[in-house]
C-alpha cells in the first residue's frame, strides 16, 4: 500500500504546486483581489478539464488493475489502447468546449468586475493543451492500474519545474523572459501541461509496467470500450456532478463580491493541501482492491481499503490540526500583511474545515476503493444526495441574506453569514457523505461487482 501511495502522494503534491505557484505569483506579484478571484476560478477549471476524462481514466484504472490481478497482461495492454483512443475522442470535444464556451462559463460563474475578462483570457490560452491534459490523466491512470505510480511522479516533477520557471519569468520579466503579466501566468501553465502530456506519450510508446503503445493496435474494440465505460461512466458522471455542484457553490459565493470570492479562493487552495494524502491513499485503495478482486481475494481487498483509510485518515486528521492552529500563518504565507481584510475572512474558513478532515478522508479513500472494485453507481448516488440536499441549498440559506425564487417574485430570508455560512454547508455535506459511503463499504456488495 505504501509503495503505491508514496509516489502518488509526491505526484499530487507536485500537481498541487502548479496551482499553488500560480496562486502565490498572483497574490505576491500581481497584487489585486481581482487577479486572486480570477485564479481561484481557474483552479476549478484546472479541475474541470481533467474531470472531462474521468470516465475513461477511472474505468481504465479499474479494468487494467482487474486484468493485471488476473494475470492477463496482453488484455490489460489492449485495454490501455482503448482508453487512449476514447480519451482522444473526448479531448476533441473538450477542447471545443473550453475554447468556445469559456466566456459563457465565466459569466455563469457570476465573477464580478475586472476578474471576469482576466479569467476569460486565461481559458483561451489553456484550450490548445486540453489533449495533453487528457494524455496526462488517462496515461497515468492506466499505469496506476498496472501498479506503476512512479511515472506520474516523475512527469509531474518536470511539469512543476517548467511551470515555476516559465510562469514566474513571463509574469515578472525575469531574465530573458518578456513581462506579460497575467497572460504570462496562463502561458506558463499551458506549456507545463503540454510537456506533461508529451512525456506520458513517450513513456507509453517506449513501454512501461507491461503497457506499450502501438499505433496499429489503436483500432476500436467495442467489447473493451463497453467494459471500460460500464465501470467508468458512472464514476465520470459522479466526478462531473461533484464539479458542477462545486461550480454552482462557487457562483453562490461569487455573488457575495470580489473580497469573499478571493477569501474562498485562497482558503480552497490551502485546504487542497489536505487532499494530497487522501488522493494518494485513494489511488492505493483503488489499485489494490481491483488487483485483489481480479486475483479472487476479496478479503484482502477489504483489508487493503481499511489500511488505506487508517493511514491516510491519520495524516489528514493531522492536517486538520495544522489548519486549526496554523490558519494565520498559512494565510500570511500567501498574502503577507498587505491585505488584512482578505486574511480576516480566510482564517475562520480554515479553522472550520479542520473539523471535517476525518470525514473527508473516509469519503475520498472509501470512494476510491469502491471505484477500484468497479462499484461506481453508489458513490454517484451519494454525491447527488450530499450536494443537492445539503451543500447547495445550505449555501444559499446560510450565505445570502435574501434568496430570490426564480419566476415567482418570492424572496426567502437567509441567515446572511456570507462565505463562512457557505463553508458550514460544505462541512455538513462532507460529513453526511462519509457516513453513506462507510455504510456501503461495510455492506460488502462492492466485492461482487463485475468489471
N, C-alpha and C positions, 0 to 999 in steps of 0.2 A: 504494500500500500504506500509506504513512504517513498519507495523507489519511483513509483508512478506520480505521486503527488508533489514530490520535491521539485522536479523540473517545471511542472505546471505552475507551481507557486512562483517560481522565478520568472517564468514566461508571463504570467498575469501581472506580476509586479512591473515588468518592463513594458507590457502593453498599457498598463495604467499610467506609467510615466510619460507616455506620449501625450495623454490628456493633461496630466499634472504639469508637465513642462509648458504646454500651451497656456494653461491657467496662470502659472507663475509669470510667464512672459507678459501675458495680458495685464495681470494685476500690478506687476512691478515696473513695466516699461510703458505700456500704452495708457495706463493710469485712469481711465474713465470707467464709471459704472456701466455705461452703455456697452463698452467693449466686454466687460465681465459678464453682463447679462447675455450678450450675443454668444460668447464662448460657452456659456452654460447650456444654451440651446444646442450648440454644435456638439456638445458632449453627448446629448441624446441622439443626434444624427449619427455620430460615430458608433452608437449602439444600434440604431435603426438599420443602417446599411448591412452590417454583418447578420442582423436578425432576419433579413430577407432570404438568407441562405440557411437558416436554422433547420428547416425541414430536411434539407439534404444532409447537412453536417451531422445532426443528431441521428438520423437514420443510418448514415454511413458508419458512425462510431458503433452503434448497436449491432449492425449487420456484420461488419468486419470483426468485431470482438467475438460474436457468437460463432462465426466461421473459423476464426483462429482457435478458439477454445475447442471446437470440434475437429481440429487438425485438417482443415480443408483450405490450405494456403492458396491454391490456384483459384478457387471460387472467391476467396477474400480479395484477391488481386483483381478479379473481374468486377467485383462489387465496387472497388475503388474507381475503376474506369467509368462505370455508370454514374457514380456520384459526381465525378468531374464533368461528365457530359451534361447531366441535368443541371448542375451548378452553372455551367457556361450558358445554357439557355436562360436560366433565371437572371444571370448577370446582364444580359442584353435588356431585358425588361426593367431591371433595377436601375440601370444607367439612364434610361429614358425617363423614368420616374423622378430621379434626383435632378436631372438637367432641366426638364420642362415643368416639373412640379415644385421646384424649390421656392419660388416666390409665393405661390399659393400656400405652401406649408408654413412659411414664416408668418404670413397674415393669419392663418388659422391658429397659430400658437399665441396670438394676442401680444406679441412682442411690441413694446412701446418705443416711440421716438427714434433716435438715431441708431438704436440697436438693430432695428429691422433691416435696413439696407446693408449693414455690416454682415448680418447672418446670411442674406441672400448672396452676397459676393463670395463668401466662404463656400457655400454649397455649389456654386457654379464651378469653382476651381477644384472641388473634390470629385465631381461627377466622372471625369475621364478615368479615374483609377478604381472605379467600382469593380471591374473584372478582376483586378489584382487583389482586392479585398476578398472577393469570392475564393480565389485560389488559396489565400491565407486560411480562411475558415474551413473550407471543405478538405483541403490537403492535410491540414493539421488534424482535423477530426478523423480522417482515415488512418493516419499514423498513430493517433492515440488508441484507436480501436485495435491496432496491431501491437500495442504495448510500447510504442516509441513516443515518449513525452519529452525527449531531449531536443529533437529537431525544432519544435516550436520555440523552445527557449533560445536556441542559437539564432533562429531567424529574427525573433523579437529583439534580441540584443543588437543586431545590425540595424533594425528599424529605428530603435531608440537613438543610436549614435547619429544616424542621418538626420532624424527629426531635431535633435538638440542642436546640432551644428548648423543645419540649413535654416531652421525656423529662427533661431537666435540671430544668425547672421543677417538674414533678409529683413528681420524686424528692426534691427538696430543699425544696420550698415556696417557691421563689424568686419574688419579685414578687407578682403577683396569683394565682399558682397555689397550690392546696392541696397539702399534703405527704402524698402517697400512697405514698411509698417504692417498694418493688418493683413494686407494681401500677401506679404512675405510669410506670415504665420500660416496661412492656408496652403501656400505652395510647399512649404517645408513638410507639413503633414501629408500632403498628397504624394510628394516624392518618396517619403519614407515608406508609405504603403505600397507604392509601385515596386520598390525594392523588395519588400516582404513577399509579394506575390511572385516575383521573378525567382527568388531564392527557393520557394516551395516548389515551383515548377521544375527547377533544375534538380532538386533533391529527388523528386518523383521520377524524372527522366533517367537519372543515374541509378535509382533503386535504393530503397531504404526499408528496413524491417520486413522484408519479404514482399514489398509492394514496388512495382516497377511500371512506369507509364510507357505504353507502346501505342503509337498513333493508330496502328492497324486494328487495335482492339477497342477503338472508340465507337464502334457501331452500336446502335441501341439494342439492348436486351430487355424485352418487355417484361419478362418474369422477374429479373433482378430489380428493374426500376419499380415494379409493383411492390416488391418486398421492401425496398428502400423507403418508398413513400408511405406504405401502410404503417410503418413504425414512425417515420419522420414527420408525416403531415400533421398528426395531432400535436406533436411537440412543437412544430413550426408555428401552427396556429396559436399554441399556448404562448410562445415567446412573443409573437406579433401582438397577441392580445395584451400581454403584460406591457409591451412597449406602447401600444395605442393608449392604454389606460394611464401609463406614465406621462405621455404627452398631454393627455387630457388634464391630468393632475398639474402639469407644468403650466398649461394655459390658465387654469384657475388661479395659480399663484401669480402669473404674469399680469393678470388683470389688476393685481394689487399695486402695480407700479414697478419702476426700474429698481428701486432700492430693495424691496422684498425679493425680486427676481434675482438680483445679484447675491443676496444672502443665501437664497436657496441654491443657487449655482455653486457657490463656494462650499456650502455645507454638504452637498451631494458629492462634490469632488473629494472632500476629506473623508466622508463616510465610506466612499468606494474603496479606501484602503482596507476596510474590514472584509470586503468581498474577496480579497486575494486568497486567504486560506479556505473560504467557502467554495470558491471556484475550483481550487486545486484539489480538495478532497471530494468535491462533486465529480470531477473527471475520474479520480481514482475509483470512486464507488461505482461509476458507470462502467468503466473498463473491467473491473474485477467481477461485477455482477454479470455482465454479458459473457465473459470468458468462462466463469464457473458454471453458469447455466448451460453454456454450449458444451461443457465437459460433463454435464449430468450431475453436478454437485450443488444443488440448491441451498443446502445448509451452509456451505462455505460462502455462497453468495450473500446470504443474510448476515453472516458474521462479518464479512468484509465491509458491508454497508454500516453496520453498527460501530465497527472500529473507526471508520472514517468520520462518523458523527462524533465519537468520543474525542478524537484528537483534534479534528477541525473545529468542533464546538468549543473546546477548551481554549484554543487560540483566539477564536472570535470573542469569547467572553472576556478574555484579557484585553482585547482591543476595545471592548466597551468600557473597561475601567480607564483606559487611556483617554477615550473620548470624554468621559465624565470629568476626570480630574485635570486633564490637559487641554481642554477646549480653548482656553485663552491662548495658550502657547501655539497650538496648531493653527489657529486663525491668524495670529500675528506673523507666522512664517510667510503667509501669502500677502497679507495686507500691510504689515508693519504698523506704524502708528498714524498713517495718513488718512484712514477712513474709519473713524470711531463709530459712526452710525452703522456701517455695514458689520463691523465687529460685534457691536451690541446685539444685532439681530441674529448673527450666526451662532454665537456661543450657546444660547439656550437650545438651539436646534440639535447641536452635537450632544449636549448633555441629555436631552430627551431620547435621542435614538440609541444612546448607550444601553438603555434598558431592553431594547429589542434584539440585541446581538445573539443570545441563545436561541430565540425563536427563529431568527433569520438563518442561523446555522442549520437548524433542523430542516427548515423549508428548502434551502438550497441543496444540501447533501442528500437528503432522502429523495428529493425530486430527481437528482442526478442518478441515484441508484435505480429508481423505477424506470427512468428513461433508458438506462443501460440494459435493463431487462426487457425493454420493448413495451413496457406498460406506460403509455403516454396519454391515454384518454382521461384517467383520473386526475392527474395534475392539471390538465386543461380545465376540467370542471371546477377544481379548487380555485384556479385563477379567476374565473368568472365570478364565483361566489365572493371571494375576498375583495376584488376591485369594484365590482358593480354594486355590491350590497353594503360594503363598509367604506373603502377608501374614497371613492368619488363622491357619493352623497355626503359622507362625513366631512370631506374637504370643503364642499360648498357651505355646509351648515356651520362649521366651526371657523372658517376663514373669512367669509364675507359677512358684512353687516346686513345686507339686503340681497335676496336671491329672487330675481325676476323669473317667472314661469313663462316660457315662450308661447306666443299665440293666445295667451289668456288674459294678459294685463294684470295678473295677480303677482303679488310680491310677498315672499316669506321672510320673516325676520330671522337673521342668523346671529351667531354669537360674536362675530367680529374680532376673533383672536388673530387674524392676519396669517402670516406664513407659519407661525407656531401652531395654530389650530389645524392647518393642513397636515403638518407633520404628526400631530396627535392621531389623526385619521390614518396616516400611513403606518404608524406603530400598531394600531389596533388591527389593521388588515394583516400585517405580517404575523401577529400573534394567533389570529384565527386560522390562517393557512397552515401554520406549523402544527396545530392540533389535528387538522384534517389529513395532512399527508402522513403524520405519525400513525393515525388510525388505519390508513390504507396499508402502510408497511406492516403493521402487526397483524392485520387481517390475512396477509400472505398470498392473496390471489395473483400478485405480480409474478410469482415463481412459475406459474403455469402459462404465461403469455407466449404465444407462438410468434417467431420472427421469420 
